[in-house]
């Protein structure tokens, strides 16, 4: 058989979409692009958010003399959220998709998604009253002119939070779809 005919036959083979996605991933890994797995990207996000919680708590040190209760409450919030992000990081570290069956791997990803939703609800439940108290404290201590700055910070924080949440949700959805293709 001629080598050119063999190449033509190879290229004409119909590959299911899931297999084509696998081939695309193999090409990316072989070229050095996309070598980070979805799990690694999710771990990096969780680790970064844990570090941001620690840094956020440390940034409150200059406010201790003016607002002791506010610093204690915000620090407690950052500690709770930092611990939850660290737990999520640990869950992702234990997630070994190569050793698990597809059903087990899908179950692990679903548990991770449920933990994320729970963490998000706890965070929002704690954050809303804390933000109201923070805005009231700053407006009372510094002046009413501080209110627009607080609201601008709130909007900026919400935009960043929504962007990180969408990215994480997209990565989890992609992970689930890849696992569903394998089953």
C-alpha beads as a LAMMPS data file, in Angstrom:
LAMMPS data file: protein, C-alpha beads

183 atoms
182 bonds

1 atom types
1 bond types

-500.0 500.0 xlo xhi
-500.0 500.0 ylo yhi
-500.0 500.0 zlo zhi

Masses

1 110.0

Atoms # bond

1 1 1 0.000 0.000 0.000
2 1 1 1.225 3.475 -0.865
3 1 1 2.083 5.857 1.993
4 1 1 0.014 8.656 0.404
5 1 1 -3.059 6.426 0.265
6 1 1 -2.519 5.513 3.889
7 1 1 -2.379 9.195 4.856
8 1 1 -5.550 9.952 2.916
9 1 1 -7.396 7.100 4.619
10 1 1 -6.159 8.225 8.015
11 1 1 -7.378 11.784 7.437
12 1 1 -10.752 10.619 6.145
13 1 1 -11.600 8.665 9.293
14 1 1 -14.633 10.181 11.032
15 1 1 -13.798 10.908 14.642
16 1 1 -16.572 11.461 17.220
17 1 1 -16.564 14.961 18.802
18 1 1 -15.302 13.683 22.153
19 1 1 -12.361 11.967 20.477
20 1 1 -11.619 15.120 18.486
21 1 1 -11.478 17.129 21.732
22 1 1 -9.031 14.560 23.076
23 1 1 -6.877 14.872 19.966
24 1 1 -6.934 18.673 20.279
25 1 1 -5.804 18.367 23.896
26 1 1 -3.011 15.990 22.853
27 1 1 -1.859 18.514 20.242
28 1 1 -1.829 21.318 22.820
29 1 1 0.140 19.251 25.311
30 1 1 2.595 18.124 22.634
31 1 1 3.187 21.738 21.589
32 1 1 3.671 22.858 25.186
33 1 1 0.461 24.893 25.295
34 1 1 -2.365 23.869 27.598
35 1 1 -0.153 21.551 29.584
36 1 1 -1.915 22.601 32.769
37 1 1 -4.884 20.432 33.534
38 1 1 -8.250 21.828 34.527
39 1 1 -7.635 20.535 38.031
40 1 1 -4.349 22.434 38.223
41 1 1 -6.042 25.638 37.092
42 1 1 -8.789 25.218 39.699
43 1 1 -6.164 24.519 42.366
44 1 1 -4.304 27.668 41.386
45 1 1 -7.504 29.737 41.690
46 1 1 -8.252 28.257 45.140
47 1 1 -4.710 28.860 46.337
48 1 1 -4.791 32.443 45.061
49 1 1 -8.110 33.112 46.816
50 1 1 -6.733 31.638 50.055
51 1 1 -3.724 33.954 49.813
52 1 1 -6.002 36.924 49.102
53 1 1 -7.977 36.165 52.262
54 1 1 -4.768 36.154 54.310
55 1 1 -3.586 39.393 52.695
56 1 1 -7.020 40.969 53.189
57 1 1 -6.923 40.210 56.904
58 1 1 -3.390 41.628 57.182
59 1 1 -4.381 44.833 55.364
60 1 1 -6.773 45.636 58.204
61 1 1 -3.972 46.119 60.739
62 1 1 -3.810 49.933 60.229
63 1 1 -7.530 50.231 61.060
64 1 1 -7.291 48.486 64.451
65 1 1 -6.978 51.712 66.433
66 1 1 -10.083 53.300 64.857
67 1 1 -12.454 50.361 64.343
68 1 1 -11.673 47.427 66.609
69 1 1 -15.013 45.644 66.162
70 1 1 -14.962 46.122 62.392
71 1 1 -11.429 44.720 62.133
72 1 1 -12.374 41.705 64.261
73 1 1 -15.496 40.985 62.187
74 1 1 -13.788 41.420 58.814
75 1 1 -10.791 39.359 59.946
76 1 1 -13.141 36.588 61.082
77 1 1 -14.840 36.710 57.676
78 1 1 -11.484 36.449 55.890
79 1 1 -10.399 33.567 58.127
80 1 1 -13.644 31.636 57.491
81 1 1 -13.447 32.176 53.733
82 1 1 -9.706 31.443 53.663
83 1 1 -10.256 28.138 55.452
84 1 1 -13.046 27.245 53.023
85 1 1 -10.822 28.026 50.031
86 1 1 -8.026 25.962 51.606
87 1 1 -10.473 23.053 52.040
88 1 1 -11.442 23.398 48.379
89 1 1 -7.741 23.371 47.438
90 1 1 -7.298 20.180 49.462
91 1 1 -10.333 18.607 47.779
92 1 1 -8.824 19.441 44.389
93 1 1 -5.458 18.012 45.439
94 1 1 -7.127 14.728 46.380
95 1 1 -9.030 14.627 43.097
96 1 1 -7.212 11.920 41.133
97 1 1 -9.167 11.511 37.939
98 1 1 -6.772 8.990 36.432
99 1 1 -7.173 6.486 39.285
100 1 1 -10.966 6.793 39.572
101 1 1 -13.637 5.374 37.331
102 1 1 -15.637 7.855 35.290
103 1 1 -18.621 7.568 37.658
104 1 1 -16.416 8.132 40.722
105 1 1 -14.697 11.081 39.038
106 1 1 -18.046 12.659 38.122
107 1 1 -19.176 12.166 41.724
108 1 1 -16.032 13.897 43.008
109 1 1 -16.545 16.818 40.643
110 1 1 -20.210 17.103 41.686
111 1 1 -19.203 17.122 45.376
112 1 1 -16.679 19.833 44.611
113 1 1 -19.371 21.847 42.833
114 1 1 -21.749 21.416 45.778
115 1 1 -19.031 22.572 48.184
116 1 1 -18.434 25.647 46.003
117 1 1 -22.134 26.528 46.046
118 1 1 -22.291 26.061 49.816
119 1 1 -19.169 28.169 50.292
120 1 1 -20.577 30.887 48.064
121 1 1 -23.883 30.986 49.966
122 1 1 -22.099 31.129 53.334
123 1 1 -19.817 33.869 52.030
124 1 1 -22.688 35.967 50.700
125 1 1 -24.694 35.480 53.893
126 1 1 -21.772 36.712 55.983
127 1 1 -20.645 39.412 53.567
128 1 1 -23.864 41.397 53.092
129 1 1 -24.385 42.444 56.738
130 1 1 -20.642 42.943 57.103
131 1 1 -20.539 45.292 54.109
132 1 1 -23.502 47.285 55.446
133 1 1 -21.778 47.621 58.822
134 1 1 -18.493 48.562 57.134
135 1 1 -20.091 51.288 54.991
136 1 1 -21.952 52.682 58.014
137 1 1 -18.772 52.689 60.118
138 1 1 -16.710 54.435 57.463
139 1 1 -19.428 56.996 56.714
140 1 1 -19.803 57.696 60.442
141 1 1 -16.078 57.980 61.146
142 1 1 -14.743 59.691 58.070
143 1 1 -17.704 61.604 56.603
144 1 1 -20.533 61.062 54.178
145 1 1 -18.124 61.712 51.310
146 1 1 -16.616 58.296 51.984
147 1 1 -19.888 56.631 50.883
148 1 1 -19.246 56.898 47.093
149 1 1 -15.775 55.403 47.587
150 1 1 -17.262 52.509 49.561
151 1 1 -19.876 51.895 46.883
152 1 1 -17.243 52.044 44.140
153 1 1 -15.151 49.485 46.035
154 1 1 -18.235 47.308 46.472
155 1 1 -19.009 47.404 42.741
156 1 1 -15.373 46.668 41.819
157 1 1 -15.286 43.751 44.273
158 1 1 -18.527 42.348 42.882
159 1 1 -17.229 42.552 39.302
160 1 1 -14.018 40.729 40.235
161 1 1 -15.962 38.135 42.256
162 1 1 -18.375 37.461 39.412
163 1 1 -15.490 37.114 36.934
164 1 1 -13.647 34.608 39.156
165 1 1 -16.876 32.690 39.788
166 1 1 -17.675 32.478 36.062
167 1 1 -14.169 31.272 35.264
168 1 1 -14.290 28.601 37.962
169 1 1 -17.772 27.500 36.891
170 1 1 -16.579 27.271 33.278
171 1 1 -13.594 25.124 34.292
172 1 1 -15.801 22.777 36.331
173 1 1 -18.297 22.504 33.475
174 1 1 -15.464 21.709 31.080
175 1 1 -14.155 19.056 33.475
176 1 1 -17.606 17.459 33.699
177 1 1 -18.055 17.473 29.925
178 1 1 -14.667 15.810 29.415
179 1 1 -15.599 13.133 31.935
180 1 1 -18.987 12.667 30.268
181 1 1 -17.244 12.157 26.902
182 1 1 -15.172 9.360 28.408
183 1 1 -18.187 7.437 29.680

Bonds

1 1 1 2
2 1 2 3
3 1 3 4
4 1 4 5
5 1 5 6
6 1 6 7
7 1 7 8
8 1 8 9
9 1 9 10
10 1 10 11
11 1 11 12
12 1 12 13
13 1 13 14
14 1 14 15
15 1 15 16
16 1 16 17
17 1 17 18
18 1 18 19
19 1 19 20
20 1 20 21
21 1 21 22
22 1 22 23
23 1 23 24
24 1 24 25
25 1 25 26
26 1 26 27
27 1 27 28
28 1 28 29
29 1 29 30
30 1 30 31
31 1 31 32
32 1 32 33
33 1 33 34
34 1 34 35
35 1 35 36
36 1 36 37
37 1 37 38
38 1 38 39
39 1 39 40
40 1 40 41
41 1 41 42
42 1 42 43
43 1 43 44
44 1 44 45
45 1 45 46
46 1 46 47
47 1 47 48
48 1 48 49
49 1 49 50
50 1 50 51
51 1 51 52
52 1 52 53
53 1 53 54
54 1 54 55
55 1 55 56
56 1 56 57
57 1 57 58
58 1 58 59
59 1 59 60
60 1 60 61
61 1 61 62
62 1 62 63
63 1 63 64
64 1 64 65
65 1 65 66
66 1 66 67
67 1 67 68
68 1 68 69
69 1 69 70
70 1 70 71
71 1 71 72
72 1 72 73
73 1 73 74
74 1 74 75
75 1 75 76
76 1 76 77
77 1 77 78
78 1 78 79
79 1 79 80
80 1 80 81
81 1 81 82
82 1 82 83
83 1 83 84
84 1 84 85
85 1 85 86
86 1 86 87
87 1 87 88
88 1 88 89
89 1 89 90
90 1 90 91
91 1 91 92
92 1 92 93
93 1 93 94
94 1 94 95
95 1 95 96
96 1 96 97
97 1 97 98
98 1 98 99
99 1 99 100
100 1 100 101
101 1 101 102
102 1 102 103
103 1 103 104
104 1 104 105
105 1 105 106
106 1 106 107
107 1 107 108
108 1 108 109
109 1 109 110
110 1 110 111
111 1 111 112
112 1 112 113
113 1 113 114
114 1 114 115
115 1 115 116
116 1 116 117
117 1 117 118
118 1 118 119
119 1 119 120
120 1 120 121
121 1 121 122
122 1 122 123
123 1 123 124
124 1 124 125
125 1 125 126
126 1 126 127
127 1 127 128
128 1 128 129
129 1 129 130
130 1 130 131
131 1 131 132
132 1 132 133
133 1 133 134
134 1 134 135
135 1 135 136
136 1 136 137
137 1 137 138
138 1 138 139
139 1 139 140
140 1 140 141
141 1 141 142
142 1 142 143
143 1 143 144
144 1 144 145
145 1 145 146
146 1 146 147
147 1 147 148
148 1 148 149
149 1 149 150
150 1 150 151
151 1 151 152
152 1 152 153
153 1 153 154
154 1 154 155
155 1 155 156
156 1 156 157
157 1 157 158
158 1 158 159
159 1 159 160
160 1 160 161
161 1 161 162
162 1 162 163
163 1 163 164
164 1 164 165
165 1 165 166
166 1 166 167
167 1 167 168
168 1 168 169
169 1 169 170
170 1 170 171
171 1 171 172
172 1 172 173
173 1 173 174
174 1 174 175
175 1 175 176
176 1 176 177
177 1 177 178
178 1 178 179
179 1 179 180
180 1 180 181
181 1 181 182
182 1 182 183
